[in-house]
């Protein structure tokens, strides 16, 4: 009797649940298809977007199949993908998010979300400039910079180019892409990851951890919260080994001989290829990696109040000490890890030896703009500079600056300009604008405004091309 009642109650419930799910599936797929067809033409100035079908899965995944993106101006060939998957933590989370979208409410984001493109076909032909480091313009620049100093190191190229990739049977460098996040509301920590890969070639991913106050919602998700640490990992699955063997064959020497050759190249080669020169520890790690290509990992543990924009305004030589960077090659730490850019390579700086020698190592009492002088005290041995939490500069002040006349000033006049607003031109083509906080024989400290606050950035004097003030 009890079994009969259970079956009597369970079977209708089961049938209603199944009918409800298929009803939701049909409705969701119809609405999503309409929305995609409605909004896809909005991107017509940049690309034509086509797709085949939309499928909503009971596992909490939405998949869009057979995607074709034909850029209008940038690429010469269309980009296709077998599928785009949007993966929710649960079916309920997917249904809840879609419900809020349907009633035009801004929903809270689920605890995790993953976007994943699979089966990407991005042919090399006609799209060479997409692959940074493998484009024709960079090859020309390297040949110009290294002409008469160093012969090409792989076939007729200084770096592996598109023709070499094709000869190795490589038709694309990206066939899968993903980005995802996971949020823990209890400790208010958010993990964001981005990754790309090519089958049998490599996998690369970047993950970053944030402090995120409150529950993230769609409209504020893209605002950058406090970044605590990050990790970049490259895992080789054949690309390095294939390229090393290819270049060795083009030279007519063994792979071991070729590895020995490229690890003994002059520093100027590394400078023009990467902008940095490896020290002995890094060269030893490079040899280890070339002989046994496995993984390369760079991690960073950032100072308080860190803002990601600091990477663009900080001198790269200060990244390691200021951002707590560490390097592992094949799971072994590389120490010391340094980013070195010798002054005798590249364009000459704007400061002469005599000018540098005349700059005192201590602060001098400011003579102009005293009212804006920072009250922060930087010791002479202070290498780790924190980021100051302040309001951004007023937009009206920025507009006034555009209409004011600027004058060039020599480096030896910097001590009397502490507190002044400067425009510092740095080789090769960077410009920093901000208040001068301090100066010594090696560097100046500039307070640069950024969204949500300001960044105190050291700038090495030997990199300075020119300095202007109002």
C-alpha positions as CSV (number, residue, x, y, z in Angstrom):
1,X,0.0,0.0,0.0
2,X,2.8,2.4,1.0
3,X,4.7,1.6,-2.2
4,X,1.6,2.2,-4.3
5,X,1.1,5.6,-2.7
6,X,4.8,6.5,-3.2
7,X,4.5,5.6,-6.9
8,X,1.3,7.4,-7.2
9,X,2.8,10.6,-5.8
10,X,6.3,10.3,-7.4
11,X,5.3,9.5,-11.0
12,X,3.2,12.7,-11.5
13,X,5.9,14.8,-9.8
14,X,8.5,13.2,-12.0
15,X,6.5,13.8,-15.2
16,X,5.8,17.4,-14.2
17,X,9.4,18.0,-13.5
18,X,10.5,16.6,-16.9
19,X,7.8,18.6,-18.7
20,X,8.8,21.7,-16.7
21,X,12.5,21.3,-17.7
22,X,11.8,20.8,-21.4
23,X,9.4,23.8,-21.3
24,X,12.2,25.9,-19.8
25,X,14.7,24.6,-22.2
26,X,12.6,25.4,-25.2
27,X,11.8,28.9,-23.9
28,X,15.4,29.7,-22.9
29,X,16.8,28.5,-26.3
30,X,14.2,30.6,-28.1
31,X,14.8,33.7,-26.1
32,X,18.6,33.4,-26.3
33,X,18.5,32.8,-30.1
34,X,16.3,35.9,-30.5
35,X,18.6,38.0,-28.3
36,X,21.7,36.9,-30.2
37,X,20.2,37.6,-33.6
38,X,19.0,41.0,-32.3
39,X,22.3,42.1,-30.9
40,X,24.8,40.5,-33.3
41,X,24.1,43.2,-36.0
42,X,25.2,45.8,-33.5
43,X,28.8,44.6,-34.0
44,X,28.5,44.9,-37.8
45,X,30.9,47.9,-37.8
46,X,33.6,45.6,-36.5
47,X,32.6,42.1,-37.5
48,X,29.9,39.9,-38.9
49,X,28.8,37.2,-36.5
50,X,27.0,34.0,-37.4
51,X,26.1,30.9,-35.4
52,X,24.1,27.7,-35.8
53,X,22.2,26.7,-32.7
54,X,21.8,27.4,-29.0
55,X,21.5,24.5,-26.6
56,X,20.6,24.7,-22.9
57,X,21.8,21.7,-20.9
58,X,20.4,20.3,-17.7
59,X,23.9,20.3,-16.3
60,X,23.8,24.1,-16.2
61,X,25.6,24.8,-19.4
62,X,24.6,26.9,-22.4
63,X,26.4,26.1,-25.6
64,X,26.4,28.0,-28.9
65,X,27.6,26.0,-31.9
66,X,29.3,26.8,-35.2
67,X,30.4,30.4,-34.6
68,X,31.9,32.4,-37.4
69,X,33.3,35.8,-36.8
70,X,34.4,37.8,-39.9
71,X,36.2,41.0,-38.9
72,X,35.6,44.0,-41.1
73,X,38.9,45.7,-40.8
74,X,41.5,43.7,-38.9
75,X,41.8,40.1,-40.2
76,X,41.7,38.9,-43.7
77,X,40.2,35.5,-42.9
78,X,37.2,34.5,-40.7
79,X,37.6,33.1,-37.2
80,X,35.5,30.0,-36.5
81,X,34.8,28.0,-33.4
82,X,33.1,24.7,-32.9
83,X,31.3,26.0,-29.8
84,X,31.1,28.6,-27.1
85,X,30.1,27.2,-23.7
86,X,28.8,29.2,-20.7
87,X,29.1,27.0,-17.7
88,X,27.2,27.8,-14.5
89,X,27.8,26.2,-11.1
90,X,24.4,24.6,-11.2
91,X,21.2,24.4,-13.2
92,X,19.4,26.5,-10.6
93,X,22.0,29.2,-10.8
94,X,21.6,29.3,-14.6
95,X,17.8,29.5,-14.4
96,X,17.9,32.2,-11.7
97,X,20.3,34.3,-13.8
98,X,18.2,34.0,-16.9
99,X,15.1,34.9,-15.0
100,X,16.6,38.2,-13.8
101,X,17.7,39.0,-17.3
102,X,14.3,38.2,-18.7
103,X,12.6,40.7,-16.4
104,X,15.3,43.3,-17.1
105,X,16.8,43.2,-13.7
106,X,20.6,43.4,-13.1
107,X,21.3,40.0,-11.5
108,X,23.8,38.9,-8.9
109,X,26.5,36.8,-10.5
110,X,26.5,33.1,-9.5
111,X,29.4,31.8,-7.4
112,X,31.3,30.7,-10.5
113,X,31.0,31.1,-14.2
114,X,33.2,29.8,-17.1
115,X,33.2,30.9,-20.8
116,X,35.0,28.4,-23.0
117,X,35.7,28.5,-26.8
118,X,36.6,25.1,-28.3
119,X,37.6,24.1,-31.8
120,X,38.9,27.6,-32.8
121,X,40.2,27.8,-36.3
122,X,42.4,30.8,-36.8
123,X,44.5,30.2,-39.9
124,X,47.9,31.8,-40.0
125,X,47.6,32.8,-43.7
126,X,46.5,36.5,-43.9
127,X,46.5,36.9,-40.1
128,X,50.2,36.9,-39.4
129,X,50.1,40.2,-37.4
130,X,47.7,38.6,-34.9
131,X,50.5,36.6,-33.4
132,X,52.6,39.0,-31.4
133,X,56.3,38.3,-31.8
134,X,55.7,36.4,-35.1
135,X,54.8,39.3,-37.3
136,X,56.6,40.6,-40.3
137,X,57.1,44.1,-38.9
138,X,59.0,42.8,-35.9
139,X,61.2,40.7,-38.1
140,X,62.1,43.8,-40.1
141,X,62.9,45.8,-37.0
142,X,65.1,43.0,-35.6
143,X,67.0,42.8,-38.8
144,X,67.5,46.5,-38.8
145,X,68.7,46.6,-35.2
146,X,70.9,43.6,-35.3
147,X,72.3,44.0,-38.9
148,X,76.1,43.7,-38.8
149,X,76.0,42.6,-35.2
150,X,74.3,39.2,-35.2
151,X,73.2,36.8,-38.0
152,X,69.6,35.3,-37.9
153,X,69.4,32.5,-35.5
154,X,66.7,30.3,-37.1
155,X,66.7,29.9,-40.9
156,X,66.7,33.5,-42.1
157,X,64.8,34.8,-39.0
158,X,65.7,36.1,-35.5
159,X,62.6,34.6,-34.1
160,X,60.3,31.8,-35.3
161,X,58.1,33.3,-38.0
162,X,54.9,32.3,-39.8
163,X,56.8,30.5,-42.6
164,X,58.7,28.4,-40.1
165,X,55.5,27.5,-38.2
166,X,53.9,26.3,-41.5
167,X,57.0,24.3,-42.3
168,X,56.6,22.6,-38.9
169,X,53.0,21.7,-39.8
170,X,51.5,24.3,-37.4
171,X,48.4,26.0,-38.8
172,X,47.2,27.8,-35.7
173,X,48.6,28.9,-32.4
174,X,45.2,29.0,-30.7
175,X,42.5,26.4,-30.8
176,X,40.9,26.8,-27.4
177,X,40.3,29.8,-25.1
178,X,38.6,30.2,-21.7
179,X,38.0,32.7,-18.9
180,X,36.3,32.0,-15.6
181,X,35.9,33.2,-12.1
182,X,34.9,31.7,-8.7
183,X,33.8,33.8,-5.8
184,X,33.7,32.8,-2.1
185,X,31.2,35.1,-0.3
186,X,32.4,34.0,3.2
187,X,36.0,35.3,2.8
188,X,35.1,37.7,0.0
189,X,37.8,36.3,-2.3
190,X,37.5,36.1,-6.1
191,X,39.7,34.0,-8.4
192,X,39.7,35.0,-12.1
193,X,41.5,32.9,-14.7
194,X,42.2,33.3,-18.4
195,X,43.8,30.7,-20.6
196,X,44.6,29.8,-24.2
197,X,46.0,26.6,-25.7
198,X,46.8,24.7,-28.9
199,X,46.5,21.0,-29.0
200,X,49.9,19.2,-28.7
201,X,51.7,22.6,-28.6
202,X,51.2,24.4,-25.3
203,X,48.8,25.6,-22.6
204,X,49.1,29.1,-21.0
205,X,47.0,30.6,-18.2
206,X,46.9,33.6,-16.0
207,X,45.1,33.6,-12.7
208,X,44.6,36.5,-10.3
209,X,43.1,36.7,-6.8
210,X,41.1,39.7,-5.7
211,X,39.4,41.0,-2.6
212,X,35.9,41.7,-3.6
213,X,33.6,43.4,-1.1
214,X,30.0,42.5,-1.2
215,X,28.3,40.2,-3.7
216,X,29.4,40.9,-7.3
217,X,26.7,42.0,-9.7
218,X,26.9,42.4,-13.5
219,X,27.2,46.2,-13.5
220,X,30.2,46.4,-11.2
221,X,31.9,43.1,-12.0
222,X,34.3,44.7,-14.5
223,X,35.5,47.3,-11.9
224,X,38.9,46.1,-10.7
225,X,38.9,45.3,-7.0
226,X,42.0,45.0,-4.8
227,X,44.4,42.6,-6.5
228,X,46.3,40.4,-4.0
229,X,48.4,38.0,-6.1
230,X,48.6,36.6,-9.6
231,X,50.2,33.6,-11.3
232,X,51.1,33.0,-15.0
233,X,51.9,29.5,-16.1
234,X,53.1,28.2,-19.5
235,X,53.1,24.4,-20.0
236,X,54.9,23.2,-23.1
237,X,53.4,20.3,-24.9
238,X,55.7,20.2,-27.9
239,X,56.1,23.8,-29.3
240,X,59.5,24.5,-27.9
241,X,60.9,21.0,-28.7
242,X,59.5,21.3,-32.3
243,X,60.9,24.8,-32.9
244,X,64.3,23.9,-31.4
245,X,64.6,20.8,-33.6
246,X,63.5,22.8,-36.6
247,X,66.1,25.6,-36.1
248,X,68.9,23.0,-35.4
249,X,68.1,21.3,-38.7
250,X,68.1,24.6,-40.6
251,X,71.6,25.2,-39.2
252,X,72.7,21.6,-40.0
253,X,73.7,20.9,-36.4
254,X,72.4,18.7,-33.6
255,X,69.7,19.9,-31.2
256,X,72.3,19.9,-28.3
257,X,74.7,22.1,-30.4
258,X,71.9,24.5,-31.2
259,X,70.8,24.8,-27.6
260,X,74.4,25.6,-26.7
261,X,74.5,28.2,-29.5
262,X,71.4,30.2,-28.5
263,X,72.2,30.2,-24.8
264,X,75.6,31.8,-25.6
265,X,74.2,34.6,-27.8
266,X,75.3,38.2,-26.8
267,X,73.2,40.2,-24.5
268,X,72.1,42.6,-27.3
269,X,70.1,39.7,-28.8
270,X,68.0,39.2,-25.7
271,X,67.6,42.9,-25.3
272,X,66.0,43.4,-28.7
273,X,64.0,40.2,-28.5
274,X,62.5,40.7,-25.0
275,X,63.7,44.1,-23.7
276,X,65.6,42.4,-20.9
277,X,68.9,40.5,-20.5
278,X,69.0,37.2,-18.5
279,X,71.5,36.8,-15.7
280,X,73.5,33.6,-15.2
281,X,70.8,31.9,-13.1
282,X,68.2,32.7,-15.7
283,X,70.5,31.4,-18.6
284,X,71.1,28.2,-16.6
285,X,67.3,27.8,-16.2
286,X,66.8,28.5,-20.0
287,X,69.2,25.7,-20.9
288,X,67.3,23.4,-18.5
289,X,64.0,24.3,-20.1
290,X,65.3,23.9,-23.7
291,X,66.6,20.5,-22.9
292,X,63.5,19.4,-21.1
293,X,60.6,21.7,-22.0
294,X,58.0,21.5,-19.2
295,X,56.6,24.6,-17.3
296,X,57.4,28.2,-16.7
297,X,55.6,30.0,-13.8
298,X,55.8,33.6,-12.7
299,X,54.0,34.5,-9.5
300,X,53.4,37.9,-7.9
301,X,52.4,38.9,-4.3
302,X,51.5,42.5,-4.4
303,X,51.9,45.3,-1.9
304,X,48.8,46.8,-0.1
305,X,46.6,49.1,-2.2
306,X,48.1,47.7,-5.4
307,X,46.4,48.7,-8.7
308,X,47.1,46.7,-11.9
309,X,47.8,49.8,-13.8
310,X,51.1,50.0,-12.0
311,X,52.5,47.5,-14.4
312,X,52.2,50.1,-17.2
313,X,53.8,53.0,-15.3
314,X,56.5,51.2,-13.3
315,X,60.0,50.7,-14.7
316,X,60.2,47.0,-15.6
317,X,63.5,46.7,-13.7
318,X,61.5,47.4,-10.5
319,X,58.8,44.9,-11.1
320,X,60.5,42.0,-9.3
321,X,61.2,43.9,-6.0
322,X,58.1,46.1,-6.0
323,X,55.5,43.4,-7.0
324,X,57.1,40.4,-5.3
325,X,57.6,38.5,-8.5
326,X,59.2,35.0,-8.5
327,X,60.2,32.7,-11.3
328,X,60.0,28.9,-11.5
329,X,61.3,26.9,-14.5
330,X,60.5,23.2,-14.5
331,X,59.2,23.7,-10.9
332,X,62.6,24.9,-9.7
333,X,63.0,28.5,-8.4
334,X,65.3,30.8,-10.3
335,X,67.2,33.1,-8.0
336,X,68.0,35.8,-8.5
337,X,65.2,36.6,-10.8
338,X,66.0,40.0,-12.5
339,X,64.7,42.2,-15.3
340,X,67.8,43.9,-16.6
341,X,67.8,46.5,-19.4
342,X,71.4,47.7,-19.9
343,X,71.9,51.4,-20.7
344,X,74.4,50.7,-23.5
345,X,71.6,49.1,-25.7
346,X,69.0,51.1,-27.4
347,X,68.6,54.9,-27.7
348,X,70.7,57.0,-25.3
349,X,69.0,58.5,-22.3
350,X,68.6,62.3,-21.8
351,X,70.9,62.5,-18.8
352,X,74.6,62.8,-19.0
353,X,77.1,61.4,-16.5
354,X,77.9,64.9,-15.3
355,X,74.2,65.7,-14.7
356,X,73.7,62.5,-12.8
357,X,76.7,63.2,-10.6
358,X,75.5,66.6,-9.6
359,X,72.1,65.5,-8.3
360,X,72.1,65.1,-4.5
361,X,70.8,62.0,-2.9
362,X,68.5,63.8,-0.5
363,X,65.4,65.9,-1.0
364,X,65.7,69.6,-1.4
365,X,63.1,72.1,-0.1
366,X,60.6,72.7,-2.9
367,X,60.4,76.2,-4.3
368,X,57.2,75.9,-6.3
369,X,53.8,74.3,-5.8
370,X,54.5,73.7,-2.1
371,X,50.8,73.3,-1.5
372,X,50.8,70.1,-3.5
373,X,53.9,68.5,-2.1
374,X,53.4,65.0,-0.9
375,X,53.8,64.3,2.8
376,X,55.0,60.7,2.2
377,X,58.5,60.0,3.5
378,X,60.7,57.8,1.2
379,X,63.9,56.5,2.8
380,X,67.1,56.4,0.8
381,X,67.2,52.6,1.0
382,X,63.5,52.1,0.3
383,X,63.0,49.8,-2.7
384,X,59.4,48.8,-2.3
385,X,57.1,51.7,-2.9
386,X,53.5,51.4,-1.9
387,X,50.5,52.8,-3.7
388,X,48.8,55.8,-2.2
389,X,45.0,55.8,-1.8
390,X,43.9,59.2,-3.0
391,X,41.1,60.6,-5.1
392,X,42.0,61.1,-8.8
393,X,42.9,64.5,-10.0
394,X,40.1,66.8,-11.0
395,X,39.2,66.6,-14.7
396,X,39.0,70.4,-14.9
397,X,42.7,70.6,-13.9
398,X,43.5,68.1,-16.7
399,X,41.8,70.3,-19.2
400,X,43.7,73.3,-18.0
401,X,47.0,71.5,-18.4
402,X,46.2,70.8,-22.1
403,X,46.1,74.5,-22.8
404,X,49.2,75.5,-20.9
405,X,52.7,76.1,-22.3
406,X,55.4,73.6,-21.4
407,X,59.1,74.2,-21.1
408,X,62.0,71.7,-21.2
409,X,64.0,71.5,-18.0
410,X,67.4,69.8,-17.5
411,X,67.8,66.9,-15.1
412,X,70.1,68.8,-12.7
413,X,67.2,71.2,-12.0
414,X,64.9,68.5,-10.6
415,X,65.8,69.0,-6.9
416,X,64.3,72.5,-7.0
417,X,61.1,71.3,-8.7
418,X,60.0,68.8,-6.0
419,X,56.2,69.2,-5.7
420,X,55.9,70.4,-9.3
421,X,53.8,68.7,-12.0
422,X,56.1,67.2,-14.6
423,X,55.7,65.5,-18.0
424,X,58.5,62.9,-18.2
425,X,59.4,61.3,-21.5
426,X,61.1,57.9,-21.1
427,X,62.8,55.9,-23.8
428,X,61.6,54.5,-26.0
429,X,58.2,56.0,-26.2
430,X,56.5,56.3,-22.7
431,X,55.2,59.5,-21.1
432,X,54.5,59.8,-17.4
433,X,52.6,62.8,-16.0
434,X,52.4,63.6,-12.3
435,X,53.9,65.4,-9.3
436,X,57.6,65.1,-8.5
437,X,57.9,63.6,-5.0
438,X,61.7,63.0,-4.6
439,X,64.9,62.7,-6.6
440,X,68.3,61.2,-6.0
441,X,71.3,60.2,-8.2
442,X,69.6,57.2,-9.7
443,X,65.9,57.9,-9.9
444,X,63.0,60.2,-9.4
445,X,59.6,59.5,-7.8
446,X,56.5,60.7,-9.6
447,X,53.0,60.5,-8.3
448,X,50.9,59.4,-11.3
449,X,47.1,59.7,-11.2
450,X,45.2,56.5,-12.0
451,X,41.5,55.5,-11.9
452,X,40.5,55.1,-8.3
453,X,43.7,56.6,-6.8
454,X,47.3,57.4,-7.6
455,X,50.5,55.4,-8.1
456,X,53.9,56.4,-6.8
457,X,56.3,55.3,-9.6
458,X,60.1,55.4,-9.5
459,X,61.7,56.3,-12.9
460,X,65.4,55.6,-13.5
461,X,67.2,58.8,-14.6
462,X,69.2,57.0,-17.3
463,X,66.0,56.2,-19.1
464,X,64.7,59.8,-19.2
465,X,64.7,61.4,-22.6
466,X,63.2,64.7,-21.6
467,X,61.3,66.5,-18.8
468,X,58.8,69.3,-19.2
469,X,56.9,71.4,-16.8
470,X,54.5,74.3,-17.0
